Amino acid sequence: MSLENENPDLLKAVQPVNEMKAWLINYVGDKLNPDNDEVNVEMIIEVMAQEFPEFLMPLAEENFIRGYRQGLADAESLKHEDIPMNSVLGSVK
């Protein structure tokens, strides 16, 4: 994935602000042993995909379906000439 398409939040270190995050950070840290001892969201997703895909797949599928439906709705709204373009796309500068 190129940097222009990647979500920068994936690379932010996760802080152990509650018991579950602390456990998950420790678990992923033990699995991946990062050089800087920081665990980020991308690392957590990687480990979850390997070890618990039945958790991640429904989330990914739902996200895909919602995005697909939104794209279809957007395309449909572009067919109607009575809808101003800026109301569909937002203010374009």
Secondary structure as UniProt FT lines:
FT   TURN            3..5
FT   HELIX           8..11
FT   HELIX           19..32
FT   TURN            35..36
FT   HELIX           41..51
FT   HELIX           53..79
FT   TURN            81..82
FT   HELIX           85..89
//
